[in-house]
Amino acid sequence: MYAVIRTQGQQTTVREGELVDVNKLPGHIGSEVVFDDVLLVSDGNDIAVGRPTVAGAKVVGEIVSQFRGKKIRVYKFKRRKGYSRTQGHRQDYTKVRIKAITR
């Protein structure tokens, strides 16, 4: 069984028992997270597609860890103007273990 959820503007495909990295969610390690914004649910034979969401469907997960992603470099440059800027960015993520997908 799998589902497509929307969290903080991003869509993610999840399966039961899977570890998923999503943008940082509030909560502590071990706390439960419920995703109500379910766009699609499939159990192998039957597929339910929401318009825009599947009514009554939810995905329950548990926060495993809070971490920061790999650092990226943002470099801006304008030729012949003497302008260049370097900036770094590290995104905050939450690792979630999917416990149940209900319909």
C-alpha contacts under 8 A as a table, 3 or more apart, distances in Angstrom:
res1	aa1	res2	aa2	distance
1	M	15	R	6.19
1	M	16	E	6.96
1	M	41	V	7.61
1	M	42	S	5.65
1	M	43	D	4.22
1	M	44	G	6.27
1	M	101	I	7.62
2	Y	13	T	7.05
2	Y	14	V	5.65
2	Y	15	R	4.49
2	Y	16	E	7.00
2	Y	41	V	6.08
2	Y	42	S	5.48
2	Y	43	D	6.56
2	Y	101	I	7.49
3	A	13	T	5.76
3	A	14	V	5.45
3	A	15	R	6.58
3	A	38	V	7.02
3	A	39	L	7.44
3	A	40	L	5.36
3	A	41	V	4.39
3	A	42	S	6.21
3	A	101	I	7.36
4	V	11	Q	6.55
4	V	12	T	5.52
4	V	13	T	4.41
4	V	14	V	6.24
4	V	38	V	6.02
4	V	39	L	5.47
4	V	40	L	5.07
4	V	41	V	6.68
5	I	11	Q	5.57
5	I	12	T	5.41
5	I	13	T	6.47
5	I	14	V	7.45
5	I	35	F	7.09
5	I	37	D	5.83
5	I	38	V	4.49
5	I	39	L	5.64
5	I	40	L	7.29
5	I	59	V	7.96
6	R	9	G	6.21
6	R	10	Q	5.45
6	R	11	Q	4.42
6	R	12	T	6.39
6	R	35	F	7.91
6	R	37	D	5.57
6	R	38	V	6.45
6	R	39	L	7.02
7	T	10	Q	5.45
7	T	11	Q	6.48
7	T	12	T	7.74
7	T	22	V	7.62
7	T	23	N	7.98
7	T	35	F	7.43
7	T	37	D	7.24
8	Q	23	N	7.20
14	V	18	E	6.84
14	V	20	V	7.17
14	V	98	I	7.26
15	R	18	E	5.56
15	R	98	I	6.78
15	R	101	I	7.87
16	E	98	I	5.21
16	E	99	K	5.65
16	E	100	A	5.77
16	E	101	I	6.72
17	G	97	R	6.17
17	G	98	I	5.18
17	G	99	K	5.71
17	G	100	A	7.88
18	E	97	R	5.67
18	E	98	I	5.57
19	L	95	K	6.54
19	L	96	V	5.57
19	L	97	R	4.50
19	L	98	I	6.52
20	V	95	K	5.63
20	V	96	V	5.23
20	V	97	R	6.39
20	V	98	I	7.55
21	D	93	Y	6.30
21	D	94	T	5.68
21	D	95	K	4.59
21	D	96	V	6.35
22	V	25	L	7.74
22	V	93	Y	5.64
22	V	94	T	5.45
22	V	95	K	6.56
22	V	96	V	7.52
23	N	91	Q	7.75
23	N	92	D	6.30
23	N	93	Y	4.57
23	N	94	T	6.00
24	K	66	Q	7.26
24	K	92	D	5.41
24	K	93	Y	4.39
24	K	94	T	4.85
25	L	93	Y	7.65
25	L	94	T	6.17
27	G	31	S	6.34
27	G	63	I	7.57
28	H	31	S	5.62
28	H	63	I	6.96
29	I	62	E	7.85
29	I	63	I	5.15
29	I	64	V	5.46
29	I	65	S	5.73
29	I	66	Q	7.51
30	G	62	E	5.90
30	G	63	I	5.29
30	G	64	V	6.15
31	S	62	E	5.76
31	S	63	I	5.72
32	E	60	V	7.13
32	E	61	G	5.79
32	E	62	E	4.54
32	E	63	I	6.43
33	V	60	V	5.88
33	V	61	G	5.08
33	V	62	E	5.78
33	V	63	I	7.02
34	V	58	K	6.80
34	V	59	V	5.77
34	V	60	V	4.61
34	V	61	G	6.29
35	F	38	V	7.01
35	F	58	K	5.69
35	F	59	V	5.06
35	F	60	V	6.37
35	F	61	G	7.99
36	D	57	A	6.71
36	D	58	K	4.75
36	D	59	V	6.66
37	D	53	T	6.22
37	D	54	V	7.92
37	D	58	K	7.20
38	V	41	V	7.37
38	V	50	G	7.60
38	V	53	T	5.46
38	V	54	V	5.82
38	V	57	A	6.25
38	V	58	K	6.22
38	V	59	V	7.44
39	L	49	V	6.29
39	L	50	G	5.23
39	L	51	R	7.72
39	L	52	P	6.43
39	L	53	T	4.59
39	L	54	V	5.81
40	L	47	I	7.28
40	L	48	A	5.70
40	L	49	V	4.62
40	L	50	G	5.98
40	L	53	T	7.30
40	L	54	V	6.51
41	V	47	I	5.85
41	V	48	A	5.20
41	V	49	V	6.66
41	V	54	V	7.62
41	V	57	A	7.85
41	V	103	R	7.49
42	S	45	N	7.14
42	S	46	D	5.78
42	S	47	I	4.37
42	S	48	A	6.29
43	D	46	D	5.80
43	D	47	I	6.80
44	G	47	I	7.44
48	A	54	V	6.94
49	V	53	T	7.36
49	V	54	V	6.31
50	G	53	T	3.98
50	G	54	V	4.06
50	G	55	A	7.23
51	R	54	V	6.86
54	V	57	A	5.70
55	A	103	R	7.97
56	G	103	R	5.92
57	A	101	I	7.59
57	A	102	T	5.52
57	A	103	R	4.11
58	K	101	I	6.12
58	K	102	T	5.49
58	K	103	R	6.56
59	V	98	I	7.32
59	V	99	K	7.79
59	V	100	A	5.87
59	V	101	I	4.58
59	V	102	T	6.35
60	V	98	I	6.14
60	V	99	K	5.65
60	V	100	A	5.18
60	V	101	I	6.44
61	G	96	V	6.04
61	G	97	R	5.38
61	G	98	I	4.23
61	G	99	K	5.03
61	G	100	A	6.93
62	E	96	V	5.48
62	E	97	R	5.26
62	E	98	I	6.56
62	E	99	K	6.98
63	I	66	Q	7.88
63	I	94	T	6.99
63	I	95	K	6.09
63	I	96	V	4.61
63	I	97	R	6.48
64	V	94	T	7.60
64	V	95	K	5.45
64	V	96	V	5.49
64	V	97	R	6.50
65	S	94	T	5.90
65	S	95	K	5.17
65	S	96	V	7.34
66	Q	92	D	7.52
66	Q	93	Y	5.98
66	Q	94	T	4.57
66	Q	95	K	6.30
67	F	92	D	6.01
67	F	93	Y	5.37
67	F	94	T	6.25
67	F	95	K	7.72
68	R	90	R	6.20
68	R	91	Q	5.65
68	R	92	D	4.45
68	R	93	Y	5.68
69	G	90	R	5.60
69	G	91	Q	5.30
69	G	92	D	6.27
69	G	93	Y	6.75
70	K	90	R	6.05
70	K	91	Q	7.56
71	K	88	G	6.55
71	K	89	H	5.60
71	K	90	R	4.76
71	K	91	Q	7.81
72	I	88	G	5.64
72	I	89	H	5.42
72	I	90	R	6.59
73	R	86	T	6.90
73	R	87	Q	5.84
73	R	88	G	4.59
73	R	89	H	6.62
74	V	86	T	5.75
74	V	87	Q	5.01
74	V	88	G	5.88
74	V	89	H	7.62
75	Y	84	S	7.24
75	Y	85	R	5.76
75	Y	86	T	4.58
75	Y	87	Q	6.38
76	K	83	Y	7.92
76	K	84	S	5.40
76	K	85	R	5.10
76	K	86	T	6.47
77	F	83	Y	5.80
77	F	84	S	4.39
77	F	85	R	6.66
78	K	81	K	5.89
78	K	82	G	7.06
78	K	83	Y	5.48
78	K	84	S	6.57
79	R	82	G	6.92
79	R	83	Y	7.35
98	I	101	I	7.89
